[in-house]
Amino acid sequence: MAKSGDQIIEEIISRLRGVLDEEKAKRIYEISSVSVAGNGDVIISGNPNVALDKLIRNLIKEGDYLAKITLHNIAKENDLNICPLCKEAERRKEVEKKVAQESDNDVDKDLTAKILHSDPLKKIVLIRLKNGATLSDHAADCPITVLCISGSGTFGYNGKSLKMEKGALVELEARVVHSVQAENEIEILVTKFQSGLALAG
């Protein structure tokens, strides 16, 4: 039987005890029209479904990774589409799908991508950018390394720009937004350490 909005709010708040800093939790709950009484009772102002939507949005905006994992687990257990991790994974798949569609193993394309290896621990992808092409801002939900194997270009991340030439290696934590701009042509080897997804499983 599906849970109501107020039941899900109560479950989220119960599961976040000890995960979220108390002051941060209090602030998030207040702006989400939710409060917690001294005896632990959850008080919802107005429509529970509206409060649930506000609570989820504010947790995504201000909560840390553990808070997002908690939402992920609650979403999975209750078959709800409220999980920021799942939505992030969907966005990543869309980017990968777009890259694959644009490349489609056509050597005339300015952007090509080819999966060289994939297993539960890691995936290795060869990406080639030609004619000054750009792989625009995107992020992986697991740690990655990016190795330039030929050509040159610019690698952007965290507001920084790094000159990429043969042999240059960049290591990024999960969810760091990055981009690649070819000077003329560049080939990079991207290794995704998929075991980093185990926390979200």
Residue pairs with C-beta under 8 A, 6 or more apart in sequence:
2 78
3 11
3 78
4 48
5 47
5 48
5 49
5 51
5 52
6 42
6 44
6 48
6 51
6 52
8 52
8 74
8 78
8 80
9 34
9 42
9 44
9 48
9 51
9 52
9 55
10 42
11 74
11 78
12 55
12 59
12 70
12 71
12 74
13 29
13 34
13 36
13 42
15 70
15 73
15 74
16 25
16 59
16 67
16 70
19 66
19 67
19 70
20 28
20 63
20 64
20 67
24 62
24 63
26 36
27 62
28 55
28 58
28 59
28 62
28 63
29 35
29 36
29 55
31 54
31 58
32 51
32 54
32 55
32 57
32 58
33 44
33 45
33 46
33 50
33 51
33 54
34 42
34 43
34 44
34 45
34 51
34 54
34 55
35 42
35 43
35 45
36 42
36 43
37 43
44 51
45 51
56 71
56 82
59 67
59 68
59 71
60 68
60 71
60 84
63 71
65 199
68 83
68 84
68 85
69 85
69 199
69 200
71 82
71 83
71 84
71 85
72 83
72 84
72 85
72 86
72 200
74 80
74 82
75 81
75 82
75 83
75 86
76 83
85 141
85 200
88 139
88 141
88 175
89 141
92 138
92 139
92 140
92 141
95 138
96 113
99 111
99 113
99 127
99 135
100 113
102 109
102 111
102 112
103 109
103 111
103 112
103 113
103 114
105 112
105 114
106 112
109 130
110 129
110 130
110 131
110 132
110 133
111 127
111 128
111 129
111 130
111 133
111 135
112 127
112 128
113 125
113 126
113 127
113 128
114 125
114 126
115 123
115 124
115 125
116 124
116 125
116 126
116 189
117 123
117 124
118 124
120 194
120 195
121 193
121 194
121 195
122 191
122 192
122 193
122 194
122 195
123 191
123 192
123 194
124 189
124 190
124 191
124 192
125 189
125 190
125 192
126 187
126 188
126 189
126 190
127 135
127 180
127 187
127 188
127 189
127 190
128 185
128 186
128 187
129 135
129 153
129 180
129 181
129 182
129 185
129 186
129 188
130 182
130 184
130 185
131 182
131 184
131 185
132 181
132 182
132 183
132 184
133 181
133 182
134 179
134 180
134 181
134 182
135 179
135 180
135 181
136 179
137 156
137 177
137 178
137 179
138 177
138 178
138 179
139 174
139 175
139 176
139 177
139 178
140 172
140 174
140 175
140 192
141 174
141 175
141 196
141 197
141 200
142 174
142 192
142 193
142 194
142 195
142 196
142 197
143 171
143 172
143 173
143 174
143 192
143 193
143 196
144 171
144 172
144 190
144 191
144 192
144 193
145 169
145 170
145 171
145 172
145 190
145 191
145 193
146 155
146 164
146 169
146 170
146 172
146 178
146 180
146 188
146 189
146 190
147 167
147 168
147 169
147 188
147 189
147 190
147 191
148 164
148 165
148 166
148 167
148 168
148 169
148 186
148 187
148 188
149 166
149 187
149 188
149 189
150 166
150 185
150 186
150 187
151 165
151 166
151 182
151 183
151 184
151 185
151 186
151 187
152 163
152 164
152 165
152 166
152 182
152 183
152 184
152 186
153 164
153 180
153 181
153 182
153 183
153 186
154 161
154 162
154 163
154 164
154 180
154 181
154 183
155 161
155 162
155 163
155 164
155 168
155 170
155 178
155 179
155 180
156 162
156 178
156 179
156 180
156 181
157 170
157 172
157 176
157 177
157 178
157 179
158 176
158 177
162 168
162 170
164 170
164 180
164 186
164 188
172 178
174 196
180 186
180 188
